[in-house]
Amino acid sequence: MVEETLSQDWQWLDQVIGPLDDDFVEAALEQSAEQIRPALDDIFY
């Protein structure tokens, strides 16, 4: 059995992904326009 301590925060993730470039940050913060899909209303409502 392997026992490892569990992280109490997300700092470990910084080591995994490294720094983010400006294009990635811009794309991640971009808001998509609402999609109007009436056919799905019949399925989910």
C-alpha positions in Angstrom: 0.0 0.0 0.0 1.3 3.4 -0.9 0.6 6.2 1.6 0.9 9.8 0.6 -0.2 12.9 2.4 -3.1 14.7 0.8 -2.6 18.3 -0.2 -4.6 20.9 1.7 -4.5 23.5 -1.2 -4.0 23.7 -4.9 -0.3 24.8 -5.0 0.8 21.4 -6.3 -1.1 22.1 -9.5 1.3 25.0 -10.3 4.1 22.6 -10.6 2.1 20.4 -13.0 0.8 23.0 -15.4 3.4 25.7 -15.2 2.7 29.3 -16.1 -0.2 30.1 -18.5 0.3 32.3 -21.5 -2.0 35.3 -22.3 -3.8 33.5 -25.1 -4.8 30.7 -22.8 -6.0 33.0 -20.1 -8.1 35.1 -22.6 -9.7 31.9 -24.0 -10.5 30.6 -20.5 -12.2 33.8 -19.5 -14.1 34.2 -22.7 -17.9 34.0 -22.3 -19.7 32.0 -25.0 -23.0 33.4 -26.4 -26.1 31.6 -25.3 -27.3 28.9 -27.6 -31.0 28.8 -28.3 -31.9 25.1 -29.0 -35.6 24.6 -28.7 -35.5 20.9 -29.6 -33.6 20.2 -26.4 -36.4 21.8 -24.3 -38.6 18.9 -25.2 -36.0 16.5 -23.8 -34.9 18.2 -20.6 -38.0 20.1 -19.5 
